[in-house]
Amino acid sequence: MIKKSINTYSVTVDELKEQLKIELEYKEADNTLKDYLIKATHHITNLIGSDIELTTNKCMSKDIDNLRGIFYTSPFVSITSLKIDGKSINVTDLSIIEYYSHFIIEDIQASKSIEIEFITGYETIPPELKQAILIYASDLHDTLINETTIGVSVSTTNAVNNLTASHKRKYW
């Protein structure tokens, strides 16, 4: 299993407040809004099948497909460390091939132990994914209002699916 960790989230509480038409000075709901943004980001990440935020990934040899250096995660940014049989490898010497849904390290041969740490995600989140996160977080915040005032929840429309369609990883 690849262990993932996200250090920071790119979509801000202030951006969500603008989406919701909440005054920026109003701070009482900031923690709740931040929680909605985290949930929305994870939802959109799962929906498209790839990391949106810059994500640190760590895995051991048992997680690597056939110990050949195939990693089914994207979009690939960089390798930060690699150890083969306990020996650190200079990552600048590696030949890496990037595909739409995965990347391959060509130079890895079958070995007893491989430990790797790499970064995936978008260095700049595409605008349509950012908007999908804001729409979904807004829906989490205003579910009752949307359903009673407008008569529909965003989750029952195609707005989020339409915004994310071109980013969905296929053939997973």
C-alpha positions in Angstrom: 0.0 0.0 0.0 1.2 3.4 -0.9 1.1 5.8 2.1 0.0 9.3 1.0 0.3 12.6 2.9 -0.8 16.1 1.8 1.0 19.0 3.6 -1.1 21.9 2.3 -4.3 22.4 0.4 -4.3 24.9 -2.5 -8.0 26.0 -2.4 -8.3 28.4 0.4 -11.1 29.2 2.9 -11.2 32.7 1.5 -11.9 31.4 -2.0 -14.7 29.2 -0.6 -16.1 32.3 1.3 -16.2 34.2 -2.0 -18.0 31.2 -3.7 -20.5 31.2 -0.8 -20.8 35.0 -0.7 -19.6 35.1 3.0 -17.7 38.2 4.2 -14.0 37.5 4.4 -13.9 39.1 7.8 -16.3 36.5 9.3 -14.0 34.0 10.9 -16.3 31.9 13.1 -16.9 29.2 10.4 -13.3 29.0 9.1 -12.6 25.6 10.7 -15.8 24.1 9.3 -15.2 25.6 5.8 -11.6 24.2 5.9 -13.1 20.8 6.7 -15.5 21.0 3.8 -12.5 21.9 1.5 -10.5 18.9 2.7 -13.5 16.6 2.1 -14.3 18.1 -1.3 -10.6 17.7 -2.4 -10.6 14.1 -1.3 -13.9 13.5 -3.1 -12.7 15.0 -6.4 -9.3 13.2 -6.0 -11.2 9.9 -5.8 -13.6 10.9 -8.6 -10.8 11.5 -11.1 -8.5 8.8 -9.9 -5.4 10.9 -9.4 -3.9 13.2 -6.9 -4.8 16.9 -7.1 -2.8 18.4 -4.3 1.0 17.9 -4.2 1.2 14.6 -2.3 4.1 12.7 -0.8 3.9 9.0 -1.5 5.9 6.3 0.3 6.0 2.7 -0.5 8.0 -0.5 0.0 8.9 -3.3 -2.5 5.7 -5.3 -1.7 3.7 -2.4 -3.2 5.6 -2.2 -6.5 4.1 -4.1 -9.4 6.3 -7.1 -10.1 9.2 -5.2 -8.5 9.8 -3.7 -12.0 9.3 -0.1 -10.9 5.7 0.5 -12.1 3.8 3.0 -10.0 0.1 3.4 -10.7 -0.4 6.9 -9.5 -0.4 10.3 -11.2 0.3 13.0 -12.2 4.0 12.3 -11.4 6.1 15.3 -10.2 9.4 13.9 -8.9 11.2 11.2 -6.9 12.6 12.4 -3.6 14.4 9.3 -2.4 15.0 5.7 -3.5 16.7 2.8 -1.7 17.4 -0.5 -3.3 18.4 -3.3 -0.9 19.1 -0.6 1.7 21.4 1.4 -0.5 20.5 5.0 -1.4 20.3 5.6 -5.2 21.0 9.0 -6.8 17.6 9.8 -8.3 19.1 12.1 -11.0 20.7 9.0 -12.6 17.3 7.3 -13.1 15.4 6.9 -16.4 11.7 7.6 -15.7 9.0 7.2 -18.3 5.7 9.0 -17.5 2.4 7.8 -18.8 -1.1 9.2 -18.3 -2.0 6.9 -15.3 1.4 5.7 -14.1 5.2 6.1 -14.3 7.9 3.5 -14.7 11.5 3.6 -13.4 13.3 1.7 -16.1 16.5 1.1 -14.1 15.0 -0.8 -11.2 15.8 -4.5 -11.3 14.1 -7.1 -9.2 15.6 -7.0 -5.7 14.8 -8.0 -2.2 13.9 -4.5 -0.9 12.9 -1.3 -2.6 11.8 1.9 -0.7 10.7 4.9 -2.6 9.3 8.3 -1.8 7.9 10.4 -4.6 5.6 13.4 -5.2 2.4 13.4 -7.3 -0.3 16.0 -7.9 -0.6 19.3 -9.8 1.9 22.0 -9.1 -0.9 24.4 -10.2 -4.4 23.0 -9.9 -6.3 23.2 -13.2 -9.1 25.8 -13.0 -11.8 23.3 -13.7 -10.7 21.0 -10.8 -10.4 24.0 -8.5 -14.0 25.0 -9.4 -15.2 21.5 -8.9 -13.7 21.5 -5.4 -15.3 24.9 -4.6 -18.7 23.7 -5.9 -18.6 20.5 -4.0 -17.5 22.2 -0.8 -20.2 24.8 -1.2 -22.7 22.0 -1.6 -21.5 20.4 1.7 -22.0 23.8 3.4 -25.4 24.7 1.8 -27.0 21.3 1.3 -30.2 22.2 3.2 -30.4 25.7 1.6 -29.8 24.3 -1.9 -32.5 21.6 -1.6 -35.1 23.9 -0.1 -34.5 27.1 -2.0 -33.2 25.9 -5.3 -34.9 22.5 -5.2 -31.8 20.6 -6.1 -28.4 19.7 -4.6 -25.2 20.1 -6.6 -24.6 16.4 -6.0 -27.6 15.6 -8.2 -26.5 17.8 -11.1 -23.7 17.1 -13.5 -21.7 20.2 -12.7 -18.9 18.5 -10.8 -18.8 15.6 -13.3 -18.7 17.9 -16.3 -15.8 19.9 -14.8 -13.8 16.9 -13.9 -14.5 14.7 -17.0 -11.3 15.5 -18.9 -9.1 14.7 -15.9 -10.6 11.3 -15.0 -8.0 8.5 -15.3 -9.3 5.8 -17.5 -8.5 2.1 -17.6 -7.7 1.8 -13.9 
